[in-house]
Amino acid sequence: MSGASRLGVGIIGAGRVGPVIGAALAGAGHALVGITAGSDRDRVEAILPGVPVLDADEIVRRSELVVIAVPHDELPSLVAGLAELDRWQVGQLVLHTDPAWGTDVLAPAARRGAIPLAVHPAVTFTGSSMDLRQLHDAFAAVTAPAAVLPIAQALAVELGCEPVVVAEADRAAYGEAIATATAFSASVVRQSTSLLRSAGIEEPGRYLSTLVHSAVDRALQDGSPLIDDVLGG
């Protein structure tokens, strides 16, 4: 999707995810028409300099591709509310980035002729330009009706990711896996750094960095028990 297929892209959601997705798509040659307002305008401006701030209605009116990157619980009401206002357009691409929702959540837009796509890059977003580099090492879960699945896959590739198809029926399980991996790993590292700090280690994060990365790499490679390796057994 490049050259003649350049799209006018609007971003709904100015948190950690939306601006980065916008920057990645702009880097792939698409034109950004606007982004909704966020609480940290300076951060958004640093990633998307000069991109207009518009309300959601105007984003949908101007865009050929609408990217929705809002909190999980807000997504259904946002899509349905814009449908009730008759904002969605026939042939318009509507893509959300939530891991747990498939395309069913976009049904109100689809009933008005929009094309529903779900693309979740498997990245822990920081909301900074560093995320653009992370995207190029990441996979992305893509879910879409069969006829438009190649579009979702192509957009994932343009983000820098390797697309992996996840069936609609499997999105809830996929979302649970992503939530478990991110929450559990963060919790364990926080607990470990706290214990090391109490043991007199001044920079516990740096101290654990190599250990944690090597342990995770080993687990991802073969799923083997790690405790004997870590303890020298």
N, C-alpha and C positions, 0 to 999 in steps of 0.2 A: 504494500500500500504506500506507494511513493509517487512522486512526479505528478501524473494526471489525477491521481486519487488523493491528493492532499486535501485534508479536511479542516473545516473550521471547528475548533474544539473549545468547549466551555467546561469549566470545572465548578461543580457544586461541592463545597467543602474545602476550607482553608486551614485544616489542621496539619498534622505531620505528613499525611499521605497525598492529598490532592495536589498541592503545589509541585511535589516531586514528580508525580505522574504527568502533570502538565509540562514540566521542564523536559522530561524524557520524550514526550510526544513532539514537543517543539524541536528538539534535537533531531528527531526523525523526519522533520520537514513539514509538520502540520502547523497551522496558524492558530494561535490562541486568541479567542475573542473576548475572554473575560473569566474572572473567578469571583466567587461570592466573598463577602467580607469575613475576616477572621479576627481573633483577639490579638494576634501578634502580626501586625501589618509590616513591621520592619523585616521580620524573618521571611514573610511571603515575598516582599519586594526584592529581597536579596536573591531569591531563587527565580522569581518571575519579574524582572524589572520592566516597568512600564505597562504591564498587563492591566487592563481596566478592571475596576471592582464594580460588579453589577449584582442586582438581586437575582434570585433563582428564576423568576419569570422571564427576565431579559436574557439570561444565559440560555434558557431553552428556546426562546424565540430566535436567537441569532445563530445557534450552533447546529452543525451537521452531526457532530458527535458530542454527546453530553456525558461527562465522567462524573459519577457520584461517589464521593469519598466521605461519608458521614458516619457517625457512630451506629453500631448495629441496630439498636432499638429505634433509631430515627428514620431508618431507610423506608420501611413500609408506608408510614404516614406521609413522608415527603413525596414519594412516587404517586400515591393515591391522591394526595392533595392537588398536585399539579394536573392530574388527570381530571379531577372534578372541575378544575378551572379551564379545562380543554386546552392545555398548553402543549401537550405532546403532538408531534407532527408525523405524518405518514412518511416512512422511509428513513426517519431520523435514527441514528445509532444511539442507544442508551446503555452505558457500561457502568457497572458498579464494581467496587474492589473489596467487598466484604467476604471473608473466607467461608462463613457458614450459610449464607444465602446463595441459592442458585439463581435461575432466571424467573422462577415463579413469583418472586417478590416484585418483579417488573411487569407483571401481568396487566395492571391498569394502564401502563404506557403501551404495551403491546396491543391491547384491545383498540387503541386509537391509531394503530398503524406503525408504531415505533418498533425498532429491531432490538430485542433484548440480548445483552451479553453480560457474562460475569467473568471477570479476570482478577484473580488474586495473586499478586507477586508475593512469594514466600520470603519476605524480608521484614526485619524489625526496623521500622522507619524511625529516623531521628528528626526528620523535617529539615535536614540540611543537604547541601550539595554532595555530601559523602554518600548519600543514598543512591545517587546516580551510578556510582561505581559498584555499589552492592548489587544493583539490578542486573549488571552484566555477569554476575556469578550465580544468579538465582534462577529457580524454576517459577512458573506461574500456573496456577490451576485455572483452566478455562472451561466454561460451561455455556452452551448455547444450543438453540435448535439446529438440527443437522444441516439444514440448508445454509446457515450463516456461520457455522462453526469455523470455517476457514478464515472468516473475518476476525473472529475472536483470537484465533491462533496468530494471525498476522499482526494484530495489535500487540499481543504479548511479545512477539519477536521484536517489534519496533521499540518496546520498552527496554529491550536488551535481555529479555528472559527466554528460557527454553519452555515452550508451552507443554503442559500435560493435561490431557482431557480428563475431567472429573464429571461423572454422570450426575444429573439433577438429584437422583435419589441418594447419592453418596455425599452431597455437600454438607449435610449436618455432621456426619462422621468426620469428614475432612476438617470442618471448622473446629470440632472438638479436639482433634489431633493437634492442630496449630495452636489452639489456646493452651492445651496441656504442655506442649513443648516450651512455649514462651514463658508461661507463668511459673512452671516448675523450675526451669533452669535459672530464672531470675531470682526466685525465692532461695534456692540452694546456694547460689553465689553470695547473696546478701547475708545469709546465715554464716557462711564460711568466713567472709571478710570480717564480720563482727567478732567471731571467735578469735581470729588471728590478731585483730586489733587489741582485744583484751589480753592476748598472750604477748603483747609488746611489739608486734610487727607494725612498723610505721606506715607502710604502703601496701596494705594487704591485697589491693586490686592488682598491682604490678606483680606481687609475689605469686598470686594464683594464676596469672595470665597463661603462662606456658602449660601449667598443669591442667587447667580447665580445657584449653583448646585441644591438647593432646588426648585427654580423656574423652572429650566429645567426638573427636575424629575417630578414635578407636571404636567407640560405641556405634557410630554411624557406619563404619566399615563392616563390622561383623556381629555386633550385638552381644559380644562376649562380656561376662562379668569382669568388672574392672578393679574390684577392691584389692585383690592380691597383687595386681600390677602396681597400684598406687602405693601400697604398703611395702613393696619390695619382695613379695612372696613369689 
